[in-house]
């Protein structure tokens, strides 16, 4: 090979090496998955974990729920102090990033040796995917009904305050419901783990950040399942939050039921007039009988159901509405109503910073609603009325 060709190749090789070295830089925000030594590792660096423009990070090995926290090491732009959530230093990571790849070396504390880290960039919402794929559920309760079926309540070791549901059965409606419930549980689990790391970075190991989420079965009919959810927590900010809801799953349609559609379109207007027949269904109250001689006895209709329903709606939550004024609104739609064995629940909506005491939920009994239910609504209501009450107390 001519000498000048060798010189050109040498210059090209040096240029490529310098270029590769130049593109490697301290890592910014991102999520990566790869290996640390011989173990799988998922790592995240995010400004949202710290205050201001400072970066902070976290990572976990294999399928562990225990995370290690990364904070920048002063004076070393590529170095991160690693510690556990008790505040104990566990090592130092030196990381560089280039072309979506992360590379580095972890040196364990107290002379524990070192391991190489190599990982590729992944989507942000895929950070917890490895551990969620191998999640080990701990069954805390098994409820077996009659021929309707059974379900399990479960937790996950290391995730205090979280409880999920899993139904047993072969139907497609059960499988679809379980998929929804597991997604809800894993989303809340990831929120709780994030919240715990955020609290540690912000205030140290004595922080009071927490997340709780619990689901329960309220009623289990032939075609419908009513599921309650209670959640609360504090994860930064001045105040914590509390939420309660009930949703009704249709095993036939394999979807959440909009129970507001069980009512006639103009049911509120009809209720105010009291014009509907109070004996439209099996839930109607009996007619009164005048006691006397057989030839004089006659049936007298009781007060129309419409007026009774109208009075009920007028008095339910009146004290809270008067106290809170226009900060609370009662809406009879799918986002604010649910079905359970006793009737249709309603959760008022609050605006702005209104006190949560303004949003006092109430249940409209089926016997008051019966004349105003559609045919499908009556069928669904009858299904829930007949259903067992596995958890008779209301969460609201």
BADOKOL-751519 format. One line per field, with one value per residue (C-alpha): residue number from 1; x, y, z; residue in one letter. Coordinates in steps of 0.1 Angstrom, whole numbers, m for minus. Each point is the difference from the previous one (the first is absolute). Example, Ala and Ser with C-alpha at 12.3 -4.5 7.8 and 13.67 -1.06 7.14 Angstrom:
<kegus>
num	[1  2]
east	[123  14]
north	[m45  34]
up	[78  m7]
residuo	[A  S]
</kegus>
This chain:
<kegus>
num	[1  2  3  4  5  6  7  8  9  10  11  12  13  14  15  16  17  18  19  20  21  22  23  24  25  26  27  28  29  30  31  32  33  34  35  36  37  38  39  40  41  42  43  44  45  46  47  48  49  50  51  52  53  54  55  56  57  58  59  60  61  62  63  64  65  66  67  68  69  70  71  72  73  74  75  76  77  78  79  80  81  82  83  84  85  86  87  88  89  90  91  92  93  94  95  96  97  98  99  100  101  102  103  104  105  106  107  108  109  110  111  112  113  114  115  116  117  118  119  120  121  122  123  124  125  126  127  128  129  130  131  132  133  134  135  136  137  138  139  140  141  142  143  144  145  146  147  148  149  150  151  152  153  154  155  156  157  158  159  160  161  162  163  164  165  166  167  168  169  170  171  172  173  174  175  176  177  178  179  180  181  182  183  184  185  186  187  188  189  190  191  192  193  194  195  196  197  198  199  200  201  202  203  204  205  206  207  208  209  210  211  212  213  214  215  216  217  218  219  220  221  222  223  224  225  226  227  228  229  230  231  232  233  234  235  236  237  238  239  240  241  242  243  244  245  246  247  248  249  250  251  252  253  254  255  256  257  258  259  260  261  262  263  264  265  266  267  268  269  270  271  272  273  274  275  276  277  278  279  280  281  282  283  284  285  286  287  288  289  290  291  292  293  294  295  296  297  298  299  300  301  302  303  304  305  306  307  308  309  310  311  312  313  314  315  316  317  318  319  320  321  322  323  324  325  326  327  328  329  330  331  332  333  334  335  336  337  338  339  340  341  342  343  344  345  346  347  348  349  350  351  352  353  354  355  356  357  358  359  360  361  362  363  364  365  366  367  368  369  370  371  372  373  374  375  376  377  378  379  380  381  382  383  384  385  386  387  388  389  390  391  392  393  394  395  396]
east	[0  15  13  m23  m31  13  3  m35  m14  19  m14  m36  3  12  m28  m27  14  0  m35  m14  17  m14  m36  2  m12  m15  m36  m30  m36  m11  m8  22  m1  30  24  20  26  m21  m33  m28  m3  m25  12  m17  14  m26  m2  m34  17  19  m5  8  22  18  m1  m6  m4  m10  4  m9  15  m19  m36  6  m23  29  16  33  1  26  10  27  35  13  30  m4  m25  m1  m2  m30  m3  m21  m19  m29  m33  13  26  30  27  2  24  10  m10  20  m23  4  m26  4  m25  m27  25  10  33  17  16  m15  24  m16  5  25  22  m27  14  m12  m23  m5  m33  m13  m35  m21  m27  m36  m33  m6  m31  19  22  m19  m8  26  m12  m36  4  12  m23  m7  m35  m8  m36  m15  m36  m20  m38  m21  m36  m26  0  9  37  28  27  33  13  38  29  37  28  18  m30  m19  m34  m8  m27  m12  m27  0  m31  0  m19  3  m23  14  m17  20  33  m6  m9  32  21  m15  4  36  9  m16  20  33  m5  m6  30  23  m15  7  36  6  m15  22  32  m12  m6  34  18  m20  0  22  m9  m25  m23  m38  m7  m24  m26  m28  m25  m26  m27  m29  m30  m33  m24  3  m30  m5  11  14  27  2  35  9  34  15  32  20  35  25  27  14  m21  m17  m29  m7  m30  m28  m23  m29  m18  m21  m1  m23  14  m22  12  m20  11  35  0  m7  m37  m13  m28  m15  m13  m22  m22  m26  13  m25  m1  7  m29  m23  11  m9  m35  m6  m21  14  m18  15  m7  21  22  6  17  m31  m16  m33  m34  m18  m33  m29  m12  m37  m29  9  m24  15  37  18  37  14  32  29  20  15  36  10  m7  19  30  m1  0  28  22  m9  11  30  31  m20  20  33  m13  m12  33  21  m21  9  33  m19  m21  m21  3  m20  24  22  30  m18  m23  5  m22  1  m24  m20  m4  18  27  7  32  m4  28  19  18  32  13  m34  1  m3  m28  m21  0  m20  m12  m35  m19  m34  m19  m13  m35  m1  16  m19  m26  27  22  2  m7  37  4  m26  16  34  m14  m18  33  18  m29  1  38  19  15  36  10  m32  15  2  34  m16]
north	[0  35  19  30  m24  m12  35  9  m31  9  35  m13  m25  27  24  m27  m8  37  4  m29  13  35  m13  m17  24  1  m14  23  m10  m34  m36  m30  m38  m23  m19  9  m28  m31  14  18  36  29  35  34  36  27  37  m8  m20  30  38  27  m10  m27  m35  m31  m37  m34  m36  m35  m34  m29  0  17  26  14  29  18  37  20  36  20  m2  35  8  m31  6  m37  m14  m8  m8  m31  m7  m21  15  m1  25  m24  6  m32  10  24  m2  16  3  14  0  0  m8  m13  m23  3  m14  1  m16  m5  m1  m15  18  m13  m17  m23  m2  14  m10  13  15  0  9  13  28  m11  19  19  m20  m33  6  m24  m26  m26  m2  2  m30  m22  14  m25  4  m9  m12  15  m11  m24  5  m27  7  m24  m8  36  m5  11  26  6  31  3  21  1  m4  33  21  8  16  m14  m26  m14  m24  m30  m19  m37  m13  m9  25  28  26  m13  0  35  13  m16  17  34  m7  m11  31  22  m18  2  36  8  m21  20  32  m12  m9  33  19  m18  10  35  4  m14  24  30  m6  m30  m34  15  14  m6  m7  m29  m15  m23  m16  m27  m17  m20  m18  16  m22  m29  m7  m23  26  29  5  31  9  27  17  21  18  26  13  28  4  35  31  17  m24  m37  m14  m25  m15  m25  m15  m29  m14  m26  m25  m18  m35  m3  31  m2  37  24  8  35  m3  34  m17  m23  30  15  30  24  m17  31  19  m30  m3  36  m5  m34  m12  m35  m30  m8  m37  m3  m26  m25  27  22  5  m17  17  9  m17  16  m23  m4  m22  m21  19  34  m10  16  6  35  9  11  31  m2  m14  31  23  m23  m1  37  6  m24  17  34  m10  m22  21  32  10  m4  20  28  1  m1  20  m2  m18  m33  m13  m32  m16  m31  m13  m30  17  7  m30  m37  m30  m23  m24  27  25  25  20  37  19  38  19  28  28  18  m5  m8  m21  m37  m1  18  m31  m24  m29  m15  m30  2  m32  m21  0  38  m3  m29  19  21  m29  m13  m36  m8  21  m21  m32  12  13  m33  m18  20  m1  m38  m1  m9  27  m11  34  15  33  29  16  34]
up	[0  m9  29  m4  2  34  12  m11  18  32  m1  m6  29  24  m12  5  35  10  m14  20  31  m6  m3  34  27  35  m2  0  5  m13  7  m8  3  m1  23  31  3  m6  12  m20  9  m7  6  m2  3  3  11  14  28  12  5  m25  m29  20  m13  22  m9  12  m11  9  m7  m15  12  34  14  20  m17  4  m3  m21  8  m18  16  4  m22  m22  m29  m9  35  22  37  5  32  12  13  36  m9  0  m27  m21  m28  m27  m37  m28  m31  m35  m28  m38  m28  23  19  36  12  33  30  35  29  32  33  25  m26  m13  m35  m33  m29  m35  m10  m36  m10  m29  0  4  3  32  9  m4  31  22  m26  10  36  m9  m23  29  27  28  14  36  4  32  m5  m21  m3  m16  m9  m13  m37  m8  6  23  4  18  18  m2  9  m10  25  5  m11  32  m3  m35  m6  m32  m13  m23  m10  m6  m30  m37  m18  m22  22  30  m19  m13  35  15  m26  9  37  m3  m21  27  27  m17  m9  37  10  m23  13  36  m8  m18  30  24  m19  m4  37  8  m23  12  38  7  15  25  m27  2  m36  m6  m23  9  m23  8  m22  14  m15  9  m19  m25  m21  m30  m25  22  25  22  11  25  2  28  m5  20  2  3  m26  1  1  29  4  m4  m19  7  m26  0  m30  m11  m35  m15  m24  m26  m5  m32  m18  16  8  29  2  m4  25  m8  m31  21  6  m24  m18  17  34  20  m16  5  36  7  m13  16  m30  m4  13  34  m6  m31  14  29  21  1  34  7  m4  32  9  20  27  2  m12  m31  m21  11  m2  m29  m10  3  m18  21  m8  m34  m2  m20  29  24  m23  m5  38  5  m26  15  35  m8  6  6  30  m18  m30  22  18  m31  m24  m36  8  m3  m29  m2  m34  m10  m27  m6  16  33  4  6  8  31  16  19  m28  m22  17  m7  7  m1  m18  17  m16  9  35  15  31  m7  25  m26  m22  21  m21  4  m13  m17  9  m29  14  m6  m34  m14  m20  m16  m11  m35  m7  m1  32  18  m11  12  33  7  m7  27  25  m1  2  32  22  4  15  12  13  m25  m4  m6]
residuo	[X  X  X  X  X  X  X  X  X  X  X  X  X  X  X  X  X  X  X  X  X  X  X  X  X  X  X  X  X  X  X  X  X  X  X  X  X  X  X  X  X  X  X  X  X  X  X  X  X  X  X  X  X  X  X  X  X  X  X  X  X  X  X  X  X  X  X  X  X  X  X  X  X  X  X  X  X  X  X  X  X  X  X  X  X  X  X  X  X  X  X  X  X  X  X  X  X  X  X  X  X  X  X  X  X  X  X  X  X  X  X  X  X  X  X  X  X  X  X  X  X  X  X  X  X  X  X  X  X  X  X  X  X  X  X  X  X  X  X  X  X  X  X  X  X  X  X  X  X  X  X  X  X  X  X  X  X  X  X  X  X  X  X  X  X  X  X  X  X  X  X  X  X  X  X  X  X  X  X  X  X  X  X  X  X  X  X  X  X  X  X  X  X  X  X  X  X  X  X  X  X  X  X  X  X  X  X  X  X  X  X  X  X  X  X  X  X  X  X  X  X  X  X  X  X  X  X  X  X  X  X  X  X  X  X  X  X  X  X  X  X  X  X  X  X  X  X  X  X  X  X  X  X  X  X  X  X  X  X  X  X  X  X  X  X  X  X  X  X  X  X  X  X  X  X  X  X  X  X  X  X  X  X  X  X  X  X  X  X  X  X  X  X  X  X  X  X  X  X  X  X  X  X  X  X  X  X  X  X  X  X  X  X  X  X  X  X  X  X  X  X  X  X  X  X  X  X  X  X  X  X  X  X  X  X  X  X  X  X  X  X  X  X  X  X  X  X  X  X  X  X  X  X  X  X  X  X  X  X  X  X  X  X  X  X  X  X  X  X  X  X  X  X  X  X  X  X  X  X  X  X  X  X  X  X  X  X  X  X  X  X  X  X  X  X  X]
</kegus>
